[in-house]
């Protein structure tokens, strides 16, 4: 075991991706003290995405002033990495923590996200990755588009910036004034959900309540997004209503596709591409990954499966260290997962188990590494 890669997801509610990776690395070096261990934090698009990328890839965090969720000026940021790649997390200017106890998705805007994108372009970005997640908005990305030059007209032929509550007032969309740099820049959208824009599984119905919407507001928000989809289809020639992922971040997924022609991509696939994972595999002996729970949702392409499917193509073993394992997915060898271990050795409620997650992870990693060491000694004799 000369070269080992640690690339876990966060254990939500207990440990960040960076914390898990550090514990894994420390445990590996206790047993394989001469090993080269690389540790990459994984981002899912939400809060912390920029920091996760910058912890793994050379770059800097740019501090800038943009519009917040209620159009107030706030201090925000984006990441600028080598190769002129910029990372933007929409939560940095349109996230739930920024509205605190003043949640109202009928009024909040993604305008600041568009400003971040323009600032990244001014900074020389040739590729921009936009992370969706943790939003306080439900405007279908219209605020973002308006900041970048898209014009929305109401029944009085006046230009305005739509929010979740005023999507219904859009009569016409004009993209002629869109910043031309956007059309020549590769824009990738990190999106880890497959909800459509509208309907019972759409942005408003599923995520509206956590943003402060009561049942009547959810109905209004969904109606507004439905109207937006109709205008987009008529004026821009794109049908986004039922596209998987269009409902991400209050319909931001739909907006990224319709206004910027962006590709929606699972977060882990974006991370793997940016770090040139397929090339990295040529020098890796083993990979440690993991997440809080392995279940049927993991099979949609979350971190563990995204890594293992690529590693399988080059016969690199993958060991998953997880919080819990659903009995329906206890064997993922067909997906490239060589072995899976739960850090919870007793049937305890999550509220109790999470208090010991770090020490349990460290103990489990040590046991697994001891097993690998034994196998190495046996193989060499």
Secondary structure, DSSP 8 states (H G I E B T S, - for coil): --EEEE----BTTTB-HHHHHHHHHHHHHHHSTT-EEEE-----SSTTHHHHHHHHSSEEEEEEEEE-TTS-EEEEEEEEEGGGEEEEETHHHHBHHHHTT---TTT---HHHHHHHHHHHHTT-SEEEEE--SB---STTHHHHHHTT-EEE-TTS-EE---TTTGGG--EEE-TTS-HHHHTSEEEEE------SSSTTSHHHHHTGGGT--HHHHHHHHHHHHHHHHHHHHHH----TT-TTTTHHHHHHHHHHHHH--EEE-HHHHHHHHTTHHHHGGG-SEEEE--SEESGGGGGT-HHHHHHHHHHTTT-EEEEEESEE-GGGS--GGGT--EEEES--S---HHHHGGGHHHHHHHHHHHHHHHHHHHHHHHH-
